[in-house]
Amino acid sequence: MKTISKKLSTLLFILILVFIFIGCKKLNIEKELRIDIGTQFNNDYVIIKLDNKVIFSDSVYTSQTLGVAKILVFDHPVGRYEISVNINGVETKESFRHKKNRFIYIAFDKISSKITIIYPDEKYIYD
């Protein structure tokens, strides 16, 4: 009886370790990661990093017709990431989990120099 319970507890311990490892690891499953650089941009220099890796660096201008400056679409591995957005030297960082198709919207208030990062459930559709 002790042998069976010892084997079960060992198996349970191993399974828990495997689930913890899988939960913390960035998986090789790639899902759509879409970043919309949205409102209030007027020739502003934007740098976007994921886990300290630059994925976008350029000047952007918000189209008054569409209401968006730039749309970036990547197939990116599922996992936890830190996004860093730097606009004209003002920077903000946040952590997020990318587990399904993830949509990120970035807005900038020039008056207060405030960067807002929003994670909508669905992608925005522009006319």
N, C-alpha and C positions, 0 to 999 in steps of 0.2 A: 504494500500500500504506500509506504514512504517513497519507494522508487517511482511509482506512477506520479505521485504529486510532485516529486522533485523534477521529473521530466517535463511535466506540464508547466511548472513555474519557470523552468529554464526556457521552454518554448515561448511562453508568454513574454518573458523578459526580452528575448531575441526579437520577437515581433514588435514590441514597443520600440526598441532601438531602431529597427528598420523603418517604422512609420515616422519616427522623429527625424531620421536622416532624409527620408523622401520629402517630408514637409519643409525642411529647411533648404533643400537643394534647388537650384534653378534647373527645371526639367528641360529636356531637349524638344519638348512639344512647343511648336511655334504657333502663336495666335496673333491676330491683328492688333497692333498698337497704333492708335491714331492720335496725333497731337495737333489741335487747331490753335494757331496763334491768332487770336481774335481781335478784340476791339482796342481802340485808342492808340494805335501805332502810327507814327508819322516819321519815317526814316530813322527808326530806332534800331540800335544794334542789339541783337538777341543772341545769347548763347544758351543752348540747352544741353545738359549732360545727364546721362543715366549711369549711376555708379561711377562717377568721375570720368566717364568716357564721353567726349563731345560728339553729339549726334546732329547738331545744327549750329551754325554760326554764320550770321548774315544780317544785313540791314533789312527791315521789313516796313511795309506801309499797308495800312488797313484800307481795303477797297470800300468806298462808301456805298457802292452798289451791292456788294455781297455781304459786307459786314465782317469780313475775315481777311487777315493779312496773308496767311500761309497755312496749308494743310500738309502735314507730314504723315505718311503711312508706312509702317514697317511690319514685317513678319518678325516677331521677337519672342524669344523663349519665355515660357511661363515661369514666374518666380516673384520674389520680393525685390524691389528696387528703390533707390533714392533718386529722385529727380531734382535737379538743380537748374533754376532759371535765373539768368543774369540779363537784365535789361539796362543798358547805359550805366553799368557799374553797380546797380541795385540788384541784390541777389536774395532769393528765397529757396529753401530746400524743404522737401517733404518726402516721406516714405509712402509707398503704395504697393499693393499686391496686384500683379498681372496674372489672373488665372483664367480669364476668358477674353474675348475681344474687349479691349480696354480703350475707352475714349477719354481724352484729357483736353480741357479747354483752358487756355491761358489768356487772361485779360490784364491790362495795365492801365492804371489811373495816373496820368502824368502829373496832375496837381499834387497828389499826396505821395507820388512815387511808390504806390502799392501794387504789388504783383499778386494776382489771385489765380489759384489753380483749382479748377473744378473738375470733378469726375462724373460726368453725366452717364446715365444708364444706356442711352442711345446716342448715336452720332448725330450731330447737327446737320441739317440739310439746308443748303444755301441756294437761293434762286439764281 
